[in-house]
Amino acid sequence: MREQSSSVGSIRFLVLGAGAVAVALAAVIAFAPGEAKANPGFAQQTGKPCGFCHSKPPELNAQGKAFKAKGNKL
């Protein structure tokens, strides 16, 4: 009888562990940052193409950094 009780405890431990992993994974997915997306508003505002401020989106080049530092104004 003692062995059966031990195996039930092991199974319970595995189920609880799997549940904890599932909850942790769901939390990571739910709170993970989304994909960076272009903001066409800046292109419309300035009349410049995205490549004016970005050489490798989403990273800003020198012109993009200057644009940001000036409060998003040319």
C-alpha positions in Angstrom: 0.0 0.0 0.0 2.8 2.4 0.8 4.2 2.2 -2.8 0.9 3.1 -4.3 0.6 6.1 -2.1 4.1 7.2 -3.1 3.2 6.9 -6.8 0.0 8.9 -6.3 2.0 11.6 -4.6 4.5 11.6 -7.5 1.8 11.9 -10.1 0.2 14.7 -8.1 3.5 16.5 -8.0 4.0 16.1 -11.8 0.5 17.4 -12.5 1.0 20.4 -10.2 4.4 21.0 -11.7 3.0 20.9 -15.3 0.2 23.2 -14.2 2.7 25.7 -12.8 4.7 25.6 -16.0 1.6 26.2 -18.1 0.6 29.2 -15.9 4.1 30.6 -16.1 4.2 30.2 -19.9 0.8 31.8 -20.3 2.0 34.8 -18.2 5.2 35.2 -20.3 3.1 35.1 -23.6 0.5 37.5 -22.2 3.0 40.1 -21.0 5.7 39.7 -23.8 6.2 42.9 -25.8 4.6 43.0 -29.2 6.3 43.3 -32.5 7.5 46.8 -33.3 5.4 48.4 -35.9 6.0 51.4 -38.1 4.2 54.7 -37.3 3.0 56.1 -40.6 2.0 59.3 -38.8 5.6 60.4 -38.7 6.0 59.9 -42.5 2.8 61.8 -43.1 3.9 64.6 -40.7 7.3 65.0 -42.3 6.7 64.0 -45.9 9.8 61.8 -45.6 10.1 58.1 -46.1 10.7 55.7 -43.2 14.3 55.3 -44.4 14.9 59.0 -43.5 15.0 58.1 -39.8 15.6 54.3 -39.9 18.4 52.5 -41.6 17.5 49.2 -40.0 14.0 49.4 -38.4 13.2 49.8 -35.6 16.6 51.3 -34.8 17.0 55.0 -35.5 19.9 56.5 -37.5 21.4 59.8 -36.7 18.6 61.8 -38.4 16.0 59.8 -36.5 17.7 60.4 -33.2 17.9 64.1 -33.9 14.2 64.1 -34.9 13.3 62.4 -31.6 15.4 64.8 -29.6 13.6 67.7 -31.1 10.2 66.4 -30.0 9.5 64.7 -33.3 9.9 67.8 -35.3 12.2 68.6 -38.2 
